[in-house]
Amino acid sequence: MALVPYDSTAIWGMQKLHKSSSTFCFANHTIHIKQNWTQLGVAAVVWDAAVVLCTFLETGGIDLQGRMVIELGAGTGLLGIVAVLLGAQVTITDRKPTLTLLQSNVQANLPVNLQPRAAIKELTWGQDLADFPPGGYDIILGADIVYLEETFADLLQTLDYLCSDETVILLSCRLRYERDQTFLKMLRELFTVHVVFYDPGNDVHIFKAQRHVLKGDL
């Protein structure tokens, strides 16, 4: 649910995906992420969009200190781990099959004193919302979660439920298909959306979205 494979002709990219682990350095920590393409496929590898969003956060794209954050479609957990290291209280979510790998990566990479700031929870978009506080998050993060058209309505419902008027959504995406633009059009019906960063090397956009401000509120 979280991720989509890149062009299989990109041999080096595919080699990275099939590795059993990948190593990153963020927030003055070396992070070793276990991957499991064989058993879990695209949800169990680190994609460029997650790395780009981690870099954006680390370099001050948005202040995470003391913020209530939720990550959707977390996959391996890299993004949520980095958000915790940068000072946030993070609920890291994905569907049930990925949670064991996700938990393992979080426990292996967060210092013991920071682990209470990471909560791992099952979330299937549009189905498990009652388990989460409506409008209860300052920031919503998602990396490469826009790709399956049949999930768009559920993802939009989930974002709408989790958002307050002040919530900031950051979605890091490689726009591969025309249907990705369809989702952005749907998103703009509820939220004001604009690009806050573009990485040309990885062809990854970071979109920031917030609820529309009604004229009566001005």
N, C-alpha and C positions, 0 to 999 in steps of 0.2 A: 504493500500500500504506500510505503514511504517514498519509493525511489523507482527510477526507470533506467535500464541499461543504455549506455552510449553506443555509438556506431561500432559494431563488432569489427570493422576493418581497421580501427585504431588499435594496432597490436599492443603497443606499449601500455595504453590505457587498460586494455583487457588483462594484461599481465598483472597490473597493479590490483585489479579487482579479484583475481584468483589467488593472491597471496593470503596466507593464513593470518597475517597481521600487518598493520601499518603503524608507523611511528611519526608523531607530530610534536612540535614545540609551541605551546601557547601559554600565556600568562606565567612565564618563568617556570613552567613544568614540562617535563617530557611525558608524553601521553602515548601509551602503547595500546592500540585498538585491535582486538581480535576480530577477524572476519571469517565468515563461513558461507561462501558462495555455494558450495556443493549441497548443503542441506537447506539453506534458507534463501538462496538466490539474491536478487537485487536489494532486498531489505537488510542484508548482512554485510554490506561493504560500504566503504566511505567514498562518497561522490564529491566531485569538485565543488558543487554548490555549497556543501557543508563547510568545506575548507575556506572558501571565499567568505562565507558569512562569519565564520570564526575570526578570520583576519579583520573583517570590518568591525566586529565587536571589540577585539583586542586593541585596535587602533583608535578607539573612542567614537565609533559610529553612533553609539547610544550608551548612556550611563546605566550600568546594570547594578550598581551598588545598592543593596537593600531592596531591590525590586522583586515583585512576585512575577515569576516567569513560567510559562508553559511551552513545551516544545511538542509539536505534532509530528507524527511519523518519524520518530527519532532514529530508528534503525540501530546502528551500532552505539549511539549515545555520545559521539564526539562533541556535537554542538552543545548538548545539555551539560556535559562535563566542563567545557570551557566557560559556559555561562555561570556555573557554580564558582569556578576559580576566579571569575571576575566580580564576584560579590553578590550574585543573585540567589534567591530561594527558588529552586526550579522543580517543577513537576514534569517529568520526562515520560512521554507516552508513545505507545505504539500498540499494534494488535498482539494478541496472546502469543503466537508462535515465536516472536522475536524477544520476548521479555527475559528469558534466561540469559541469552547472550548480552543483552542490554545491561542487566543487573551485574553480570560478571565484569564488564568493562567499567562500569561506574565504580564498583568496589575496588577494582585493581588500580584505578587512576586518581581517585580522590583521597586526600589525606583523611585519616580517621576523624579528625575534628570537623571536617567539612561535609562528611557523608550525611549527617542529619539535614543538610540543606538541599539534598536531592531526594525526591520522592518518585518512585517508578510505578506507573499505573497503566493498566490496560485501557485503551480507548479506541474503539471503532467508531469512526465519524458518523454522527447522526444516531448512534445507538446507545451509548453509555453516558450520555450527558448528565443524567441525574446524579452521577457520582462526582460531579465537579461543580464548584460554585459559579452561578451565572454572573458574568461580569466581574469575576474575581481576580483578574490578572492585569498587571501593568503592561506586560509585553508578551506577545505570542510570536514564537519562532517556528519557521518551517523551511527546510532545505530540500529541494527537489521533490516536493509533494504534489505538484500540479502536473499530471500527465494522463490519468485515466478519466475519460469523459464521464463514465458512469459514476464516478465518485464526486464530481463537481458539486452537485446539489447538497450532498451530505457534508462535504468540506465547508461549503458556504454556511450551511445551517450551524455547524460546529463553531465557526469563527463568530457568527452572529451571537450565539449563545454565550460564548466565553468573554466577549468584549463588553466593556463599559464605554461611555462616551470618551473616556481618556485613554483607553487602551491603544497601544501601538502594535501593529502587526508588521513583522519583517519576514518577507518571503524571498528566498534566494532560489533562482530558477535559471535553467538553460531552456530557452524557448525553442522547442524542437518541431512543433506541429502547429497547424492552424487552430486546432482545438485548444491549445494553450491560450491563444488570444481570446477564444470564447470564454474561458474562465475569467480572464482579466476583465472582460466586458461585464460578466455577471458580478464580479467583485465590485466594480465601479457603481453598480446600482445601489449598493449599501454603504460603500466606503469611498472616501477620497484617496486616490492611489497615485503615487508618482515614483519614479526611479530615483533612488538615493545613491546608487553606486553601480558601475558597470566594469567588469573585469574582461577586457578584450582578449586576453590570453586564453581564458577558459570559456569565453562567450557566456558569462553568467551575469544576470541582472539581479540586483536586490531592490525589491519593491517595498515601499512603506505605505501602509494603509491605516486610516482612522475613520471613524464614523463621520458621516456628513454633519456639518453644523447647520441646524435649521435656522432660517432667517429670524424666527421669533426668539432665538437664543442670543442673537447678536446684540 
